[in-house]
């Protein structure tokens, strides 16, 4: 029995320390050619990949416990710094739960791609934890959120209508990311990750500039990427609406002391307000409900019209367009890609046929995803005109990032704190 255990430990240790071995030596160029620097992290041993999953589970568990049971913002902040170091700078932002959306989408529509179990785990585990405990992944686990959270200085509050309008962008980003992934055009999220340049200490100049802009903007508009760009936030918000346990501002009954009113930099707190039937205009709501199918059709139609320009993001369609321009005389100079294609001897008709098939997939997917965006736009409009009665201060389940800031402001349940003598505070 002891020998068996020693053998298992040795085998596991070999998985941990084993590094990918190159089967063939690198070519030795004599022309002065320099190999380009890798823009993605080198592959890790399988044991280390599963260790990352273990760390993810532990950090998600601690974040949920710190928020829901310990109710400590300080503990959440320390854990967030650990996640920023480990998943961000140490693991260089890969594997990323946000980018895993593309891997899962591509695996569902491609028989040639086998998705690693670790990538599936990074995609599924935060969603499962959110379903039970709210968006604690956003609070202290996601490195993209953490790097924005540490630069929040003087956040301003945005009006409700602006939050709703900007909230459409993550749905658009999610739709485009899935569209490009399922058609094999590429992984948009990884290509335009604004913070990967900081985590890997290297990216294109424009991506570094974009990331720096978001961090600068994040000093006054808290976590702009998380709230108005992140496609994974769409899925997390859906799960959070259904969460069994969710962070609450007060551990017991809210006394409407108003101390938490300005505590949330993400505009995720519902204020007390009265919903008077005589003052609420229901006509716009009824019009939007009636027009909802029309918005879905318009969205699908618009999405299908964009299949030609969007499909040019696919390498095959782009190459077919280059070949067409050269064959028709619209372009006199050839490119490395077109010369390499012609050297293969593949008939141009075959390339054009493949390009048309890909454009057809873009058109079909454009109908579906465009209709989805039309539905989202209609529901956002409907939410603007819907005013429900609110008697206490309460965190919005969908948009609350479970950061725990509001917990420090609530005096209920804290020893040595004299509660304000305010029976009720409501505002319309």
C-alpha positions in Angstrom: 0.0 0.0 0.0 2.8 2.4 0.9 4.6 1.6 -2.4 1.4 2.3 -4.3 1.0 5.7 -2.6 4.7 6.6 -3.3 4.2 5.6 -6.9 1.1 7.8 -7.2 2.9 10.8 -5.7 5.9 10.3 -8.0 3.6 10.2 -11.0 1.7 13.3 -9.9 5.0 15.1 -9.2 6.1 14.3 -12.8 3.0 15.9 -14.1 3.6 19.0 -12.1 7.2 19.6 -13.1 7.0 18.3 -16.6 7.3 21.0 -19.2 6.2 20.6 -22.9 9.1 19.0 -24.8 9.8 20.1 -28.4 9.8 17.1 -30.7 12.0 18.8 -33.3 14.8 21.3 -32.8 14.2 24.9 -33.8 15.6 25.8 -37.2 18.9 27.6 -37.3 18.5 30.6 -39.7 21.6 32.0 -41.2 20.0 35.1 -42.7 19.9 37.0 -39.5 16.2 36.2 -39.0 15.0 36.7 -35.4 12.1 34.6 -34.1 9.2 36.7 -32.9 8.3 36.9 -29.2 5.3 34.8 -28.3 2.2 36.8 -27.5 0.5 34.0 -25.7 1.7 32.1 -22.6 3.5 28.9 -23.2 1.5 25.7 -22.6 1.7 24.4 -19.0 1.9 20.8 -17.7 -1.5 19.2 -17.3 -1.0 19.0 -13.5 -0.4 22.7 -13.2 -3.6 23.4 -15.3 -5.6 21.3 -12.8 -3.9 23.2 -10.0 -5.2 26.4 -11.5 -8.7 24.9 -11.3 -8.2 24.0 -7.7 -7.0 27.6 -6.9 -10.1 28.9 -8.7 -12.4 26.8 -6.6 -10.7 27.8 -3.4 -10.8 31.5 -4.2 -14.4 31.4 -5.3 -15.3 29.6 -2.0 -13.4 32.2 0.1 -14.9 35.1 -1.8 -18.5 33.8 -1.2 -17.8 33.2 2.4 -16.2 36.6 3.0 -19.2 38.4 1.4 -22.1 36.3 2.7 -20.9 35.1 6.1 -18.1 37.2 7.3 -19.4 40.3 5.5 -16.0 41.8 5.3 -14.9 44.2 2.6 -11.3 44.1 3.8 -11.1 40.4 3.3 -12.6 40.6 -0.1 -10.1 43.3 -1.1 -7.1 41.2 0.1 -8.4 38.2 -1.8 -8.9 40.4 -4.9 -5.2 41.4 -4.7 -4.2 37.8 -4.6 -6.3 37.0 -7.7 -4.8 40.0 -9.5 -1.3 38.6 -8.8 -2.1 34.9 -9.5 -4.6 34.9 -12.3 -3.4 38.1 -13.8 0.4 38.7 -13.6 1.5 35.1 -12.7 -0.9 33.2 -15.0 -0.8 36.2 -17.5 -4.6 36.2 -17.8 -4.9 32.7 -19.3 -7.0 30.6 -18.8 -9.6 33.3 -18.6 -13.3 32.7 -17.8 -14.3 35.5 -20.1 -12.3 34.2 -23.1 -13.6 30.7 -22.4 -16.9 31.7 -23.9 -15.3 31.4 -27.3 -13.8 28.0 -26.6 -17.2 26.6 -25.5 -19.0 28.2 -28.5 -16.5 26.9 -31.0 -16.6 23.4 -29.4 -20.4 23.2 -29.7 -20.3 24.0 -33.5 -17.1 22.3 -34.6 -16.3 18.6 -34.6 -12.6 19.3 -35.2 -12.1 21.1 -31.9 -11.7 19.3 -28.6 -12.0 21.7 -25.7 -9.8 21.0 -22.6 -11.6 20.1 -19.4 -9.8 22.9 -17.6 -11.2 25.5 -19.9 -14.7 24.1 -19.4 -14.1 24.3 -15.6 -13.0 28.0 -15.9 -16.2 28.7 -17.9 -18.7 26.8 -15.7 -17.5 27.1 -12.2 -17.9 30.9 -11.8 -21.4 30.6 -13.3 -22.3 27.8 -10.8 -21.0 29.8 -7.9 -22.9 32.9 -9.1 -26.1 30.8 -9.3 -25.8 30.0 -5.6 -24.0 33.0 -4.1 -24.2 35.9 -6.5 -21.4 37.6 -8.5 -18.6 36.8 -6.0 -16.4 36.0 -9.0 -16.5 39.6 -10.0 -15.9 40.7 -6.4 -12.6 39.0 -5.8 -11.6 36.4 -8.4 -11.6 38.0 -11.9 -8.2 39.7 -12.6 -9.8 42.0 -15.1 -12.1 43.3 -12.5 -9.4 43.5 -9.9 -7.0 45.7 -11.9 -9.9 48.2 -12.4 -11.0 48.0 -8.8 -7.7 49.2 -7.4 -7.7 52.4 -9.4 -11.2 53.6 -8.3 -10.6 57.0 -6.7 -13.6 59.4 -7.0 -16.4 57.5 -8.7 -19.3 59.4 -10.1 -22.9 58.0 -10.3 -24.4 57.7 -13.8 -28.1 58.3 -14.4 -30.3 55.3 -14.7 -31.1 55.8 -18.4 -27.4 56.0 -19.3 -26.7 52.7 -17.4 -29.4 51.0 -19.4 -28.2 52.3 -22.7 -24.5 51.4 -22.1 -25.7 48.1 -20.7 -26.6 47.0 -24.3 -22.9 47.0 -25.4 -21.9 43.8 -23.5 -24.7 41.9 -25.3 -23.4 43.2 -28.6 -19.9 42.1 -27.7 -21.1 38.7 -26.6 -23.1 38.2 -29.8 -20.1 39.2 -32.0 -17.7 37.0 -30.0 -20.0 34.0 -30.4 -20.5 34.8 -34.1 -16.8 34.9 -34.8 -16.1 31.8 -32.7 -18.8 29.5 -34.2 -17.8 30.5 -37.7 -14.1 29.9 -37.1 -13.3 33.5 -37.8 -11.3 33.9 -34.6 -11.5 34.8 -30.9 -12.4 38.4 -30.6 -12.3 38.6 -26.8 -8.7 37.4 -26.6 -7.7 39.6 -29.5 -9.1 42.7 -27.9 -8.5 42.0 -24.2 -7.6 45.5 -22.9 -5.5 44.3 -19.9 -3.6 41.4 -21.3 -0.8 43.8 -22.3 -0.3 44.7 -18.6 -0.5 41.0 -17.5 2.0 39.8 -20.1 4.1 43.0 -20.3 3.6 43.1 -24.0 0.9 43.9 -26.5 0.3 46.2 -29.5 0.6 49.9 -28.9 -3.1 50.5 -29.5 -4.2 47.8 -27.0 -1.9 49.2 -24.4 -3.4 52.6 -25.1 -6.9 51.1 -24.9 -6.2 49.5 -21.5 -4.6 52.6 -20.1 -7.6 54.6 -21.2 -10.0 52.2 -19.4 -7.9 52.4 -16.2 -7.8 56.2 -16.4 -11.6 56.2 -17.0 -12.0 53.8 -14.1 -10.8 56.3 -11.6 -14.1 58.2 -12.0 -16.4 55.6 -13.6 -15.9 52.5 -11.6 -15.0 49.3 -13.5 -16.1 50.5 -17.0 -15.0 47.2 -18.7 -17.0 45.1 -16.2 -20.2 47.1 -16.5 -20.2 48.2 -20.1 -18.0 45.8 -22.1 -17.5 42.4 -20.4 -19.5 39.7 -22.4 -19.1 37.2 -19.5 -21.0 39.7 -17.3 -24.1 39.0 -19.3 -24.1 35.4 -18.3 -23.2 36.2 -14.7 -26.0 38.7 -14.4 -28.5 36.0 -15.6 -27.2 33.6 -13.0 -27.1 36.2 -10.3 -30.8 37.0 -10.8 -31.5 33.4 -9.9 -29.0 33.1 -7.1 -30.2 31.3 -4.0 -28.1 33.4 -1.7 -27.1 36.9 -2.5 -25.3 39.7 -0.6 -27.6 42.0 1.2 -26.8 45.5 2.4 -28.1 44.8 5.9 -27.9 41.5 7.8 -31.4 41.9 9.1 -34.1 44.6 8.7 -33.2 47.7 6.8 -33.9 50.9 8.9 -33.5 53.3 5.9 -30.8 55.2 7.6 -29.4 56.3 4.1 -25.8 55.6 5.1 -25.3 53.2 2.2 -26.8 55.6 -0.3 -23.5 56.7 -1.9 -21.5 53.6 -1.0 -21.9 51.7 -4.3 -19.7 53.1 -7.1 -21.5 50.8 -9.6 -25.0 52.2 -9.2 -26.3 48.8 -8.1 -28.5 49.9 -5.2 -32.2 50.3 -5.5 -33.4 53.3 -3.4 -36.7 53.4 -1.6 -39.4 54.9 -3.8 -43.2 54.9 -4.3 -44.8 53.6 -7.4 -48.1 55.5 -7.7 -50.4 54.0 -10.4 -51.8 57.4 -11.3 -48.3 58.8 -11.9 -46.8 55.9 -13.8 -47.4 56.2 -17.5 -48.0 52.7 -18.8 -48.6 53.7 -22.5 -44.9 53.5 -23.5 -44.6 50.1 -21.8 -47.6 48.7 -23.7 -46.2 50.1 -27.0 -42.8 48.5 -26.4 -44.4 45.1 -25.6 -46.5 45.3 -28.8 -43.4 46.3 -30.8 -41.1 43.7 -29.3 -41.6 41.1 -32.1 -40.9 44.0 -34.6 -37.7 44.9 -32.8 -36.6 41.2 -32.9 -37.3 41.0 -36.7 -35.5 44.3 -37.4 -32.5 43.2 -35.3 -32.4 39.9 -37.2 -32.7 41.6 -40.6 -29.9 44.1 -39.7 -27.7 41.3 -38.5 -28.2 39.4 -41.7 -27.3 42.5 -43.8 -23.9 42.7 -42.0 -22.9 39.2 -42.9 -20.7 40.4 -45.8 -18.5 42.9 -43.9 -18.4 40.8 -40.8 -17.4 37.6 -42.7 -14.3 39.4 -44.0 -12.9 38.8 -40.6 -12.6 35.1 -41.6 -9.2 34.2 -43.1 -10.8 32.2 -46.0 -13.2 35.0 -47.0 -10.5 37.6 -46.7 -8.2 35.5 -48.9 -10.9 35.0 -51.4 -11.5 38.7 -51.6 -7.8 39.3 -52.2 -7.7 36.7 -55.0 -10.8 38.3 -56.6 -9.2 41.7 -56.6 -6.0 40.4 -58.2 -7.9 38.3 -60.8 -10.1 41.2 -61.8 -7.2 43.6 -62.1 -8.5 45.8 -59.3 -5.2 45.2 -57.5 -1.9 44.9 -59.3 0.4 43.9 -56.4 0.2 40.5 -54.9 0.5 39.6 -51.2 2.3 36.9 -49.3 -1.0 35.2 -48.6 -2.2 35.1 -52.2 1.2 33.9 -53.5 1.2 31.1 -50.9 -2.3 30.1 -51.9 -1.5 30.0 -55.6 1.6 27.9 -54.9 -0.6 25.2 -53.4 -2.3 24.6 -56.8 -5.8 24.7 -55.2 -8.4 25.8 -57.8 -9.7 29.4 -57.2 -13.3 28.0 -57.6 -12.8 25.8 -54.5 -11.7 28.8 -52.5 -14.6 30.9 -53.7 -17.0 28.0 -52.9 -15.7 27.8 -49.3 -15.9 31.5 -48.9 -19.6 31.5 -50.0 -20.4 28.7 -47.5 -18.8 30.7 -44.7 -20.7 33.8 -45.7 -23.9 31.8 -45.6 -23.1 30.7 -42.0 -22.5 34.3 -41.1 -25.9 35.3 -42.6 -27.7 32.6 -40.6 -25.9 33.4 -37.4 -26.5 37.1 -38.1 -30.3 36.5 -38.2 -30.2 34.7 -34.8 -27.9 37.0 -33.0 -29.4 40.1 -34.5 -32.8 39.0 -33.3 -31.4 38.4 -29.8 -30.0 41.9 -29.7 -33.4 43.3 -30.8 -35.0 41.5 -27.9 -32.4 42.8 -25.5 -32.9 46.4 -26.8 -36.7 46.1 -26.3 -36.3 44.7 -22.7 -33.9 47.5 -21.8 -36.4 50.1 -23.1 -39.2 48.4 -21.1 -37.1 48.5 -17.9 -36.6 52.2 -18.3 -40.3 52.9 -18.0 -41.0 50.2 -15.4 -41.1 51.8 -11.9 -41.8 49.4 -9.0 -42.4 50.2 -5.4 -39.2 50.0 -3.3 -39.5 50.3 0.5 -35.9 49.6 1.6 -32.3 50.0 0.2 -31.6 46.8 -1.7 -28.8 45.6 -3.9 -29.8 44.8 -7.5 -29.2 41.1 -8.1 -28.1 41.4 -11.7 -25.7 44.4 -11.5 -24.4 44.0 -8.0 -20.7 42.9 -8.1 -20.8 41.6 -4.5 -17.8 43.9 -3.7 -18.9 44.4 -0.1 -18.4 48.1 0.0 -22.0 48.7 1.2 -21.5 46.3 4.1 -19.2 48.7 5.9 -21.7 51.5 5.8 -24.6 49.6 7.3 -24.8 50.1 11.1 -27.4 47.3 11.7 -25.9 44.5 13.8 -22.7 46.3 14.7 -21.8 46.6 18.4 -21.3 50.1 19.8 -23.1 51.8 17.0 -26.1 53.9 17.9 -28.8 53.5 15.2 -30.3 56.7 13.7 -33.8 57.4 14.8 -35.3 57.4 11.3 -38.6 55.6 10.9 -38.7 55.7 7.1 -37.1 57.6 4.2 -38.6 57.3 0.8 -38.0 59.1 -2.4 -39.8 58.9 -5.6 
